[in-house]
Amino acid sequence: MHILIGLIVAFLLVLLLTNRKTRNCRWRANRRADTDGRAAWHCVTCGAQSFTTDGKAPQTCHAETPPPTL
């Protein structure tokens, strides 16, 4: 019983704490394309490219048309 409640709570936390804007995006750093202190990122799902100044992956999807949801 405790395991079932724990799994339900964990599932609800994942749903609440994930960023829906980038749920389908899979950002990968592209170190070869870094320029002027900006980190280059490439989404392997939709092919979008983006640059960030803080070195972290983008927080929004930059695709022209987001991938379909399953």
PQR file with spaces between the fields and no chain letter, atoms N, CA, C, O and H, PARSE charges and radii, in Angstrom:
ATOM       1  N    MET     1       0.819   -1.192    0.000 -0.4000 1.5000
ATOM       2  CA   MET     1       0.000    0.000    0.000 -0.0000 2.0000
ATOM       3  C    MET     1       0.868    1.263    0.000  0.5500 1.7000
ATOM       4  O    MET     1       0.594    2.218   -0.727 -0.5500 1.4000
ATOM       5  N    HIS     2       1.926    1.251    0.833 -0.4000 1.5000
ATOM       6  CA   HIS     2       2.808    2.412    0.900 -0.0000 2.0000
ATOM       7  C    HIS     2       3.558    2.613   -0.412  0.5500 1.7000
ATOM       8  O    HIS     2       3.834    3.746   -0.805 -0.5500 1.4000
ATOM       9  H    HIS     2       2.149    0.475    1.424  0.4000 1.0000
ATOM      10  N    ILE     3       3.883    1.532   -1.077 -0.4000 1.5000
ATOM      11  CA   ILE     3       4.592    1.618   -2.357 -0.0000 2.0000
ATOM      12  C    ILE     3       3.687    2.255   -3.410  0.5500 1.7000
ATOM      13  O    ILE     3       4.132    3.100   -4.187 -0.5500 1.4000
ATOM      14  H    ILE     3       3.660    0.612   -0.757  0.4000 1.0000
ATOM      15  N    LEU     4       2.435    1.856   -3.434 -0.4000 1.5000
ATOM      16  CA   LEU     4       1.480    2.410   -4.392 -0.0000 2.0000
ATOM      17  C    LEU     4       1.296    3.916   -4.180  0.5500 1.7000
ATOM      18  O    LEU     4       1.286    4.681   -5.145 -0.5500 1.4000
ATOM      19  H    LEU     4       2.073    1.170   -2.802  0.4000 1.0000
ATOM      20  N    ILE     5       1.153    4.333   -2.951 -0.4000 1.5000
ATOM      21  CA   ILE     5       1.005    5.761   -2.648 -0.0000 2.0000
ATOM      22  C    ILE     5       2.272    6.516   -3.042  0.5500 1.7000
ATOM      23  O    ILE     5       2.194    7.614   -3.593 -0.5500 1.4000
ATOM      24  H    ILE     5       1.161    3.712   -2.167  0.4000 1.0000
ATOM      25  N    GLY     6       3.428    5.938   -2.765 -0.4000 1.5000
ATOM      26  CA   GLY     6       4.696    6.567   -3.141 -0.0000 2.0000
ATOM      27  C    GLY     6       4.822    6.732   -4.643  0.5500 1.7000
ATOM      28  O    GLY     6       5.292    7.768   -5.113 -0.5500 1.4000
ATOM      29  H    GLY     6       3.492    5.046   -2.318  0.4000 1.0000
ATOM      30  N    LEU     7       4.408    5.724   -5.407 -0.4000 1.5000
ATOM      31  CA   LEU     7       4.464    5.820   -6.866 -0.0000 2.0000
ATOM      32  C    LEU     7       3.517    6.887   -7.400  0.5500 1.7000
ATOM      33  O    LEU     7       3.863    7.614   -8.331 -0.5500 1.4000
ATOM      34  H    LEU     7       4.026    4.882   -5.026  0.4000 1.0000
ATOM      35  N    ILE     8       2.345    6.983   -6.826 -0.4000 1.5000
ATOM      36  CA   ILE     8       1.386    8.004   -7.253 -0.0000 2.0000
ATOM      37  C    ILE     8       1.922    9.399   -6.951  0.5500 1.7000
ATOM      38  O    ILE     8       1.822   10.295   -7.790 -0.5500 1.4000
ATOM      39  H    ILE     8       2.064    6.392   -6.070  0.4000 1.0000
ATOM      40  N    VAL     9       2.485    9.589   -5.771 -0.4000 1.5000
ATOM      41  CA   VAL     9       3.055   10.888   -5.408 -0.0000 2.0000
ATOM      42  C    VAL     9       4.213   11.235   -6.339  0.5500 1.7000
ATOM      43  O    VAL     9       4.314   12.377   -6.788 -0.5500 1.4000
ATOM      44  H    VAL     9       2.566    8.862   -5.090  0.4000 1.0000
ATOM      45  N    ALA    10       5.085   10.277   -6.636 -0.4000 1.5000
ATOM      46  CA   ALA    10       6.215   10.521   -7.532 -0.0000 2.0000
ATOM      47  C    ALA    10       5.726   10.900   -8.929  0.5500 1.7000
ATOM      48  O    ALA    10       6.269   11.816   -9.545 -0.5500 1.4000
ATOM      49  H    ALA    10       5.003    9.349   -6.271  0.4000 1.0000
ATOM      50  N    PHE    11       4.719   10.213   -9.426 -0.4000 1.5000
ATOM      51  CA   PHE    11       4.166   10.516  -10.744 -0.0000 2.0000
ATOM      52  C    PHE    11       3.583   11.926  -10.781  0.5500 1.7000
ATOM      53  O    PHE    11       3.803   12.659  -11.745 -0.5500 1.4000
ATOM      54  H    PHE    11       4.278    9.469   -8.925  0.4000 1.0000
ATOM      55  N    LEU    12       2.846   12.311   -9.746 -0.4000 1.5000
ATOM      56  CA   LEU    12       2.269   13.656   -9.690 -0.0000 2.0000
ATOM      57  C    LEU    12       3.355   14.730   -9.611  0.5500 1.7000
ATOM      58  O    LEU    12       3.213   15.790  -10.220 -0.5500 1.4000
ATOM      59  H    LEU    12       2.667   11.715   -8.963  0.4000 1.0000
ATOM      60  N    LEU    13       4.426   14.475   -8.877 -0.4000 1.5000
ATOM      61  CA   LEU    13       5.523   15.441   -8.807 -0.0000 2.0000
ATOM      62  C    LEU    13       6.203   15.617  -10.150  0.5500 1.7000
ATOM      63  O    LEU    13       6.561   16.736  -10.517 -0.5500 1.4000
ATOM      64  H    LEU    13       4.542   13.614   -8.383  0.4000 1.0000
ATOM      65  N    VAL    14       6.388   14.539  -10.886 -0.4000 1.5000
ATOM      66  CA   VAL    14       6.995   14.626  -12.213 -0.0000 2.0000
ATOM      67  C    VAL    14       6.110   15.450  -13.132  0.5500 1.7000
ATOM      68  O    VAL    14       6.613   16.285  -13.884 -0.5500 1.4000
ATOM      69  H    VAL    14       6.098   13.629  -10.587  0.4000 1.0000
ATOM      70  N    LEU    15       4.814   15.234  -13.087 -0.4000 1.5000
ATOM      71  CA   LEU    15       3.895   16.007  -13.925 -0.0000 2.0000
ATOM      72  C    LEU    15       3.908   17.492  -13.577  0.5500 1.7000
ATOM      73  O    LEU    15       3.849   18.343  -14.464 -0.5500 1.4000
ATOM      74  H    LEU    15       4.405   14.556  -12.476  0.4000 1.0000
ATOM      75  N    LEU    16       3.983   17.798  -12.296 -0.4000 1.5000
ATOM      76  CA   LEU    16       3.925   19.189  -11.870 -0.0000 2.0000
ATOM      77  C    LEU    16       5.239   19.934  -12.067  0.5500 1.7000
ATOM      78  O    LEU    16       5.226   21.139  -12.317 -0.5500 1.4000
ATOM      79  H    LEU    16       4.031   17.107  -11.575  0.4000 1.0000
ATOM      80  N    LEU    17       6.364   19.250  -11.961 -0.4000 1.5000
ATOM      81  CA   LEU    17       7.653   19.934  -11.976 -0.0000 2.0000
ATOM      82  C    LEU    17       8.355   19.938  -13.326  0.5500 1.7000
ATOM      83  O    LEU    17       9.392   20.587  -13.463 -0.5500 1.4000
ATOM      84  H    LEU    17       6.374   18.271  -11.757  0.4000 1.0000
ATOM      85  N    THR    18       7.833   19.243  -14.323 -0.4000 1.5000
ATOM      86  CA   THR    18       8.487   19.256  -15.629 -0.0000 2.0000
ATOM      87  C    THR    18       8.048   20.472  -16.426  0.5500 1.7000
ATOM      88  O    THR    18       6.946   20.992  -16.248 -0.5500 1.4000
ATOM      89  H    THR    18       6.990   18.717  -14.211  0.4000 1.0000
ATOM      90  N    ASN    19       8.924   20.908  -17.295 -0.4000 1.5000
ATOM      91  CA   ASN    19       8.647   22.060  -18.140 -0.0000 2.0000
ATOM      92  C    ASN    19       7.977   21.576  -19.417  0.5500 1.7000
ATOM      93  O    ASN    19       8.613   20.909  -20.233 -0.5500 1.4000
ATOM      94  H    ASN    19       9.819   20.486  -17.440  0.4000 1.0000
ATOM      95  N    ARG    20       6.730   21.894  -19.596 -0.4000 1.5000
ATOM      96  CA   ARG    20       5.981   21.406  -20.753 -0.0000 2.0000
ATOM      97  C    ARG    20       6.444   22.030  -22.057  0.5500 1.7000
ATOM      98  O    ARG    20       6.231   21.453  -23.123 -0.5500 1.4000
ATOM      99  H    ARG    20       6.213   22.436  -18.933  0.4000 1.0000
ATOM     100  N    LYS    21       7.067   23.189  -21.996 -0.4000 1.5000
ATOM     101  CA   LYS    21       7.539   23.849  -23.209 -0.0000 2.0000
ATOM     102  C    LYS    21       8.690   23.098  -23.861  0.5500 1.7000
ATOM     103  O    LYS    21       8.897   23.200  -25.071 -0.5500 1.4000
ATOM     104  H    LYS    21       7.240   23.658  -21.130  0.4000 1.0000
ATOM     105  N    THR    22       9.428   22.356  -23.077 -0.4000 1.5000
ATOM     106  CA   THR    22      10.561   21.607  -23.639 -0.0000 2.0000
ATOM     107  C    THR    22      10.446   20.113  -23.379  0.5500 1.7000
ATOM     108  O    THR    22      11.449   19.400  -23.401 -0.5500 1.4000
ATOM     109  H    THR    22       9.260   22.272  -22.095  0.4000 1.0000
ATOM     110  N    ARG    23       9.253   19.642  -23.137 -0.4000 1.5000
ATOM     111  CA   ARG    23       9.078   18.230  -22.822 -0.0000 2.0000
ATOM     112  C    ARG    23       9.553   17.332  -23.962  0.5500 1.7000
ATOM     113  O    ARG    23      10.158   16.290  -23.710 -0.5500 1.4000
ATOM     114  H    ARG    23       8.438   20.221  -23.118  0.4000 1.0000
ATOM     115  N    ASN    24       9.288   17.722  -25.220 -0.4000 1.5000
ATOM     116  CA   ASN    24       9.693   16.900  -26.357 -0.0000 2.0000
ATOM     117  C    ASN    24      11.109   17.202  -26.829  0.5500 1.7000
ATOM     118  O    ASN    24      11.674   16.428  -27.602 -0.5500 1.4000
ATOM     119  H    ASN    24       8.797   18.569  -25.425  0.4000 1.0000
ATOM     120  N    CYS    25      11.689   18.304  -26.383 -0.4000 1.5000
ATOM     121  CA   CYS    25      13.026   18.689  -26.840 -0.0000 2.0000
ATOM     122  C    CYS    25      14.100   17.875  -26.122  0.5500 1.7000
ATOM     123  O    CYS    25      13.995   17.587  -24.929 -0.5500 1.4000
ATOM     124  H    CYS    25      11.229   18.932  -25.755  0.4000 1.0000
ATOM     125  N    ARG    26      15.118   17.518  -26.870 -0.4000 1.5000
ATOM     126  CA   ARG    26      16.276   16.813  -26.326 -0.0000 2.0000
ATOM     127  C    ARG    26      17.507   17.612  -26.742  0.5500 1.7000
ATOM     128  O    ARG    26      18.109   17.350  -27.784 -0.5500 1.4000
ATOM     129  H    ARG    26      15.203   17.752  -27.838  0.4000 1.0000
ATOM     130  N    TRP    27      17.873   18.593  -25.912 -0.4000 1.5000
ATOM     131  CA   TRP    27      18.970   19.493  -26.245 -0.0000 2.0000
ATOM     132  C    TRP    27      20.314   18.830  -25.998  0.5500 1.7000
ATOM     133  O    TRP    27      20.525   18.189  -24.969 -0.5500 1.4000
ATOM     134  H    TRP    27      17.384   18.806  -25.066  0.4000 1.0000
ATOM     135  N    ARG    28      21.225   18.992  -26.959 -0.4000 1.5000
ATOM     136  CA   ARG    28      22.597   18.488  -26.861 -0.0000 2.0000
ATOM     137  C    ARG    28      23.539   19.649  -27.133  0.5500 1.7000
ATOM     138  O    ARG    28      23.323   20.425  -28.063 -0.5500 1.4000
ATOM     139  H    ARG    28      21.053   19.512  -27.796  0.4000 1.0000
ATOM     140  N    ALA    29      24.569   19.767  -26.331 -0.4000 1.5000
ATOM     141  CA   ALA    29      25.543   20.844  -26.518 -0.0000 2.0000
ATOM     142  C    ALA    29      26.356   20.571  -27.780  0.5500 1.7000
ATOM     143  O    ALA    29      26.757   19.436  -28.038 -0.5500 1.4000
ATOM     144  H    ALA    29      24.745   19.136  -25.575  0.4000 1.0000
ATOM     145  N    ASN    30      26.593   21.618  -28.558 -0.4000 1.5000
ATOM     146  CA   ASN    30      27.402   21.535  -29.768 -0.0000 2.0000
ATOM     147  C    ASN    30      28.619   22.424  -29.547  0.5500 1.7000
ATOM     148  O    ASN    30      28.609   23.595  -29.925 -0.5500 1.4000
ATOM     149  H    ASN    30      26.268   22.540  -28.348  0.4000 1.0000
ATOM     150  N    ARG    31      29.667   21.874  -28.936 -0.4000 1.5000
ATOM     151  CA   ARG    31      30.841   22.658  -28.552 -0.0000 2.0000
ATOM     152  C    ARG    31      31.596   23.219  -29.752  0.5500 1.7000
ATOM     153  O    ARG    31      32.286   24.230  -29.618 -0.5500 1.4000
ATOM     154  H    ARG    31      29.675   20.923  -28.629  0.4000 1.0000
ATOM     155  N    ARG    32      31.486   22.601  -30.900 -0.4000 1.5000
ATOM     156  CA   ARG    32      32.185   23.101  -32.086 -0.0000 2.0000
ATOM     157  C    ARG    32      31.597   24.416  -32.588  0.5500 1.7000
ATOM     158  O    ARG    32      32.290   25.200  -33.237 -0.5500 1.4000
ATOM     159  H    ARG    32      30.926   21.780  -31.009  0.4000 1.0000
ATOM     160  N    ALA    33      30.332   24.658  -32.294 -0.4000 1.5000
ATOM     161  CA   ALA    33      29.662   25.862  -32.788 -0.0000 2.0000
ATOM     162  C    ALA    33      29.624   26.989  -31.762  0.5500 1.7000
ATOM     163  O    ALA    33      29.028   28.032  -32.029 -0.5500 1.4000
ATOM     164  H    ALA    33      29.769   24.021  -31.767  0.4000 1.0000
ATOM     165  N    ASP    34      30.249   26.811  -30.586 -0.4000 1.5000
ATOM     166  CA   ASP    34      30.277   27.874  -29.579 -0.0000 2.0000
ATOM     167  C    ASP    34      30.994   29.101  -30.137  0.5500 1.7000
ATOM     168  O    ASP    34      32.056   28.980  -30.748 -0.5500 1.4000
ATOM     169  H    ASP    34      30.734   25.964  -30.368  0.4000 1.0000
ATOM     170  N    THR    35      30.415   30.277  -29.927 -0.4000 1.5000
ATOM     171  CA   THR    35      31.032   31.511  -30.405 -0.0000 2.0000
ATOM     172  C    THR    35      30.834   32.633  -29.404  0.5500 1.7000
ATOM     173  O    THR    35      29.770   32.748  -28.795 -0.5500 1.4000
ATOM     174  H    THR    35      29.552   30.375  -29.430  0.4000 1.0000
ATOM     175  N    ASP    36      31.849   33.455  -29.234 -0.4000 1.5000
ATOM     176  CA   ASP    36      31.773   34.686  -28.428 -0.0000 2.0000
ATOM     177  C    ASP    36      31.150   34.465  -27.052  0.5500 1.7000
ATOM     178  O    ASP    36      30.318   35.260  -26.614 -0.5500 1.4000
ATOM     179  H    ASP    36      32.713   33.362  -29.729  0.4000 1.0000
ATOM     180  N    GLY    37      31.540   33.406  -26.378 -0.4000 1.5000
ATOM     181  CA   GLY    37      31.020   33.150  -25.041 -0.0000 2.0000
ATOM     182  C    GLY    37      29.598   32.632  -25.002  0.5500 1.7000
ATOM     183  O    GLY    37      29.003   32.548  -23.927 -0.5500 1.4000
ATOM     184  H    GLY    37      32.215   32.760  -26.734  0.4000 1.0000
ATOM     185  N    ARG    38      29.038   32.280  -26.154 -0.4000 1.5000
ATOM     186  CA   ARG    38      27.685   31.732  -26.204 -0.0000 2.0000
ATOM     187  C    ARG    38      27.771   30.237  -26.473  0.5500 1.7000
ATOM     188  O    ARG    38      28.547   29.797  -27.321 -0.5500 1.4000
ATOM     189  H    ARG    38      29.522   32.347  -27.027  0.4000 1.0000
ATOM     190  N    ALA    39      26.983   29.469  -25.760 -0.4000 1.5000
ATOM     191  CA   ALA    39      26.955   28.020  -25.924 -0.0000 2.0000
ATOM     192  C    ALA    39      25.928   27.645  -26.996  0.5500 1.7000
ATOM     193  O    ALA    39      24.792   28.120  -26.978 -0.5500 1.4000
ATOM     194  H    ALA    39      26.352   29.826  -25.071  0.4000 1.0000
ATOM     195  N    ALA    40      26.341   26.800  -27.912 -0.4000 1.5000
ATOM     196  CA   ALA    40      25.442   26.354  -28.981 -0.0000 2.0000
ATOM     197  C    ALA    40      24.747   25.067  -28.551  0.5500 1.7000
ATOM     198  O    ALA    40      25.362   24.185  -27.953 -0.5500 1.4000
ATOM     199  H    ALA    40      27.264   26.415  -27.927  0.4000 1.0000
ATOM     200  N    TRP    41      23.463   24.974  -28.861 -0.4000 1.5000
ATOM     201  CA   TRP    41      22.651   23.811  -28.515 -0.0000 2.0000
ATOM     202  C    TRP    41      21.897   23.346  -29.745  0.5500 1.7000
ATOM     203  O    TRP    41      21.475   24.154  -30.572 -0.5500 1.4000
ATOM     204  H    TRP    41      22.962   25.691  -29.347  0.4000 1.0000
ATOM     205  N    HIS    42      21.730   22.028  -29.860 -0.4000 1.5000
ATOM     206  CA   HIS    42      21.026   21.420  -30.985 -0.0000 2.0000
ATOM     207  C    HIS    42      19.995   20.447  -30.427  0.5500 1.7000
ATOM     208  O    HIS    42      20.325   19.607  -29.590 -0.5500 1.4000
ATOM     209  H    HIS    42      22.072   21.372  -29.188  0.4000 1.0000
ATOM     210  N    CYS    43      18.752   20.553  -30.884 -0.4000 1.5000
ATOM     211  CA   CYS    43      17.699   19.640  -30.449 -0.0000 2.0000
ATOM     212  C    CYS    43      17.683   18.439  -31.386  0.5500 1.7000
ATOM     213  O    CYS    43      17.490   18.593  -32.592 -0.5500 1.4000
ATOM     214  H    CYS    43      18.484   21.235  -31.565  0.4000 1.0000
ATOM     215  N    VAL    44      17.882   17.253  -30.839 -0.4000 1.5000
ATOM     216  CA   VAL    44      17.921   16.056  -31.668 -0.0000 2.0000
ATOM     217  C    VAL    44      16.523   15.581  -32.057  0.5500 1.7000
ATOM     218  O    VAL    44      16.390   14.718  -32.925 -0.5500 1.4000
ATOM     219  H    VAL    44      18.039   17.128  -29.859  0.4000 1.0000
ATOM     220  N    THR    45      15.490   16.123  -31.439 -0.4000 1.5000
ATOM     221  CA   THR    45      14.121   15.740  -31.778 -0.0000 2.0000
ATOM     222  C    THR    45      13.613   16.504  -32.994  0.5500 1.7000
ATOM     223  O    THR    45      13.100   15.900  -33.936 -0.5500 1.4000
ATOM     224  H    THR    45      15.598   16.824  -30.734  0.4000 1.0000
ATOM     225  N    CYS    46      13.752   17.824  -32.980 -0.4000 1.5000
ATOM     226  CA   CYS    46      13.181   18.630  -34.053 -0.0000 2.0000
ATOM     227  C    CYS    46      14.222   19.307  -34.935  0.5500 1.7000
ATOM     228  O    CYS    46      13.873   19.849  -35.984 -0.5500 1.4000
ATOM     229  H    CYS    46      14.169   18.315  -32.214  0.4000 1.0000
ATOM     230  N    GLY    47      15.497   19.290  -34.534 -0.4000 1.5000
ATOM     231  CA   GLY    47      16.552   19.874  -35.347 -0.0000 2.0000
ATOM     232  C    GLY    47      16.781   21.358  -35.113  0.5500 1.7000
ATOM     233  O    GLY    47      17.592   21.963  -35.813 -0.5500 1.4000
ATOM     234  H    GLY    47      15.780   18.850  -33.682  0.4000 1.0000
ATOM     235  N    ALA    48      16.099   21.958  -34.158 -0.4000 1.5000
ATOM     236  CA   ALA    48      16.269   23.388  -33.884 -0.0000 2.0000
ATOM     237  C    ALA    48      17.644   23.650  -33.284  0.5500 1.7000
ATOM     238  O    ALA    48      18.190   22.805  -32.576 -0.5500 1.4000
ATOM     239  H    ALA    48      15.440   21.466  -33.589  0.4000 1.0000
ATOM     240  N    GLN    49      18.206   24.836  -33.574 -0.4000 1.5000
ATOM     241  CA   GLN    49      19.475   25.248  -33.000 -0.0000 2.0000
ATOM     242  C    GLN    49      19.267   26.531  -32.223  0.5500 1.7000
ATOM     243  O    GLN    49      18.480   27.388  -32.625 -0.5500 1.4000
ATOM     244  H    GLN    49      17.762   25.523  -34.149  0.4000 1.0000
ATOM     245  N    SER    50      19.977   26.663  -31.102 -0.4000 1.5000
ATOM     246  CA   SER    50      19.833   27.823  -30.259 -0.0000 2.0000
ATOM     247  C    SER    50      21.158   28.119  -29.572  0.5500 1.7000
ATOM     248  O    SER    50      22.009   27.239  -29.441 -0.5500 1.4000
ATOM     249  H    SER    50      20.616   25.966  -30.776  0.4000 1.0000
ATOM     250  N    PHE    51      21.329   29.363  -29.136 -0.4000 1.5000
ATOM     251  CA   PHE    51      22.513   29.781  -28.391 -0.0000 2.0000
ATOM     252  C    PHE    51      22.073   30.348  -27.056  0.5500 1.7000
ATOM     253  O    PHE    51      21.053   31.031  -26.965 -0.5500 1.4000
ATOM     254  H    PHE    51      20.638   30.078  -29.243  0.4000 1.0000
ATOM     255  N    THR    52      22.849   30.060  -26.018 -0.4000 1.5000
ATOM     256  CA   THR    52      22.571   30.618  -24.699 -0.0000 2.0000
ATOM     257  C    THR    52      23.848   31.240  -24.148  0.5500 1.7000
ATOM     258  O    THR    52      24.953   30.821  -24.492 -0.5500 1.4000
ATOM     259  H    THR    52      23.677   29.505  -26.091  0.4000 1.0000
ATOM     260  N    THR    53      23.686   32.236  -23.297 -0.4000 1.5000
ATOM     261  CA   THR    53      24.846   32.900  -22.708 -0.0000 2.0000
ATOM     262  C    THR    53      25.239   32.303  -21.368  0.5500 1.7000
ATOM     263  O    THR    53      26.363   32.503  -20.908 -0.5500 1.4000
ATOM     264  H    THR    53      22.788   32.577  -23.017  0.4000 1.0000
ATOM     265  N    ASP    54      24.331   31.574  -20.739 -0.4000 1.5000
ATOM     266  CA   ASP    54      24.638   31.014  -19.423 -0.0000 2.0000
ATOM     267  C    ASP    54      25.162   29.584  -19.490  0.5500 1.7000
ATOM     268  O    ASP    54      25.500   29.009  -18.456 -0.5500 1.4000
ATOM     269  H    ASP    54      23.418   31.411  -21.113  0.4000 1.0000
ATOM     270  N    GLY    55      25.236   29.004  -20.671 -0.4000 1.5000
ATOM     271  CA   GLY    55      25.767   27.650  -20.818 -0.0000 2.0000
ATOM     272  C    GLY    55      24.769   26.547  -20.519  0.5500 1.7000
ATOM     273  O    GLY    55      25.106   25.367  -20.612 -0.5500 1.4000
ATOM     274  H    GLY    55      24.961   29.471  -21.511  0.4000 1.0000
ATOM     275  N    LYS    56      23.549   26.910  -20.163 -0.4000 1.5000
ATOM     276  CA   LYS    56      22.510   25.917  -19.866 -0.0000 2.0000
ATOM     277  C    LYS    56      21.634   25.711  -21.094  0.5500 1.7000
ATOM     278  O    LYS    56      21.560   26.571  -21.972 -0.5500 1.4000
ATOM     279  H    LYS    56      23.275   27.869  -20.087  0.4000 1.0000
ATOM     280  N    ALA    57      20.981   24.573  -21.142 -0.4000 1.5000
ATOM     281  CA   ALA    57      20.093   24.264  -22.263 -0.0000 2.0000
ATOM     282  C    ALA    57      18.930   25.250  -22.312  0.5500 1.7000
ATOM     283  O    ALA    57      18.495   25.731  -21.266 -0.5500 1.4000
ATOM     284  H    ALA    57      21.041   23.875  -20.428  0.4000 1.0000
ATOM     285  N    PRO    58      18.415   25.563  -23.508 -0.5600 1.5000
ATOM     286  CA   PRO    58      17.274   26.481  -23.630  0.2800 2.0000
ATOM     287  C    PRO    58      16.060   25.972  -22.853  0.5500 1.7000
ATOM     288  O    PRO    58      15.868   24.768  -22.677 -0.5500 1.4000
ATOM     289  N    GLN    59      15.257   26.914  -22.400 -0.4000 1.5000
ATOM     290  CA   GLN    59      14.067   26.573  -21.614 -0.0000 2.0000
ATOM     291  C    GLN    59      12.790   26.554  -22.439  0.5500 1.7000
ATOM     292  O    GLN    59      11.727   26.214  -21.919 -0.5500 1.4000
ATOM     293  H    GLN    59      15.412   27.891  -22.543  0.4000 1.0000
ATOM     294  N    THR    60      12.874   26.912  -23.708 -0.4000 1.5000
ATOM     295  CA   THR    60      11.706   26.882  -24.586 -0.0000 2.0000
ATOM     296  C    THR    60      12.057   26.160  -25.868  0.5500 1.7000
ATOM     297  O    THR    60      13.223   26.092  -26.258 -0.5500 1.4000
ATOM     298  H    THR    60      13.738   27.189  -24.130  0.4000 1.0000
ATOM     299  N    CYS    61      11.049   25.625  -26.517 -0.4000 1.5000
ATOM     300  CA   CYS    61      11.253   24.928  -27.786 -0.0000 2.0000
ATOM     301  C    CYS    61      11.354   25.969  -28.896  0.5500 1.7000
ATOM     302  O    CYS    61      10.516   26.865  -28.990 -0.5500 1.4000
ATOM     303  H    CYS    61      10.102   25.680  -26.201  0.4000 1.0000
ATOM     304  N    HIS    62      12.374   25.850  -29.729 -0.4000 1.5000
ATOM     305  CA   HIS    62      12.595   26.806  -30.811 -0.0000 2.0000
ATOM     306  C    HIS    62      12.246   26.228  -32.165  0.5500 1.7000
ATOM     307  O    HIS    62      12.663   26.761  -33.194 -0.5500 1.4000
ATOM     308  H    HIS    62      13.055   25.122  -29.652  0.4000 1.0000
ATOM     309  N    ALA    63      11.500   25.163  -32.180 -0.4000 1.5000
ATOM     310  CA   ALA    63      11.130   24.514  -33.446 -0.0000 2.0000
ATOM     311  C    ALA    63      10.075   25.341  -34.175  0.5500 1.7000
ATOM     312  O    ALA    63       9.232   25.986  -33.551 -0.5500 1.4000
ATOM     313  H    ALA    63      11.161   24.730  -31.345  0.4000 1.0000
ATOM     314  N    GLU    64      10.136   25.311  -35.490 -0.4000 1.5000
ATOM     315  CA   GLU    64       9.099   25.980  -36.294 -0.0000 2.0000
ATOM     316  C    GLU    64       7.740   25.327  -36.024  0.5500 1.7000
ATOM     317  O    GLU    64       6.746   26.009  -35.774 -0.5500 1.4000
ATOM     318  H    GLU    64      10.821   24.786  -35.997  0.4000 1.0000
ATOM     319  N    THR    65       7.720   24.009  -36.079 -0.4000 1.5000
ATOM     320  CA   THR    65       6.532   23.239  -35.738 -0.0000 2.0000
ATOM     321  C    THR    65       6.953   22.186  -34.734  0.5500 1.7000
ATOM     322  O    THR    65       7.753   21.314  -35.073 -0.5500 1.4000
ATOM     323  H    THR    65       8.528   23.455  -36.282  0.4000 1.0000
ATOM     324  N    PRO    66       6.450   22.231  -33.514 -0.5600 1.5000
ATOM     325  CA   PRO    66       6.837   21.255  -32.499  0.2800 2.0000
ATOM     326  C    PRO    66       6.501   19.830  -32.944  0.5500 1.7000
ATOM     327  O    PRO    66       5.558   19.625  -33.709 -0.5500 1.4000
ATOM     328  N    PRO    67       7.258   18.861  -32.475 -0.5600 1.5000
ATOM     329  CA   PRO    67       6.966   17.479  -32.832  0.2800 2.0000
ATOM     330  C    PRO    67       5.608   17.046  -32.326  0.5500 1.7000
ATOM     331  O    PRO    67       5.138   17.564  -31.313 -0.5500 1.4000
ATOM     332  N    PRO    68       4.966   16.111  -33.004 -0.5600 1.5000
ATOM     333  CA   PRO    68       3.636   15.671  -32.568  0.2800 2.0000
ATOM     334  C    PRO    68       3.695   14.945  -31.238  0.5500 1.7000
ATOM     335  O    PRO    68       4.674   14.263  -30.935 -0.5500 1.4000
ATOM     336  N    THR    69       2.665   15.091  -30.462 -0.4000 1.5000
ATOM     337  CA   THR    69       2.584   14.369  -29.194 -0.0000 2.0000
ATOM     338  C    THR    69       2.000   12.996  -29.454  0.5500 1.7000
ATOM     339  O    THR    69       1.141   12.824  -30.319 -0.5500 1.4000
ATOM     340  H    THR    69       1.870   15.645  -30.709  0.4000 1.0000
ATOM     341  N    LEU    70       2.462   12.048  -28.716 -0.4000 1.5000
ATOM     342  CA   LEU    70       1.988   10.664  -28.914 -0.0000 2.0000
ATOM     343  C    LEU    70       0.872   10.330  -27.973  0.5500 1.7000
ATOM     344  O    LEU    70       0.354    9.213  -28.000 -0.5500 1.4000
ATOM     345  H    LEU    70       3.160   12.188  -28.013  0.4000 1.0000
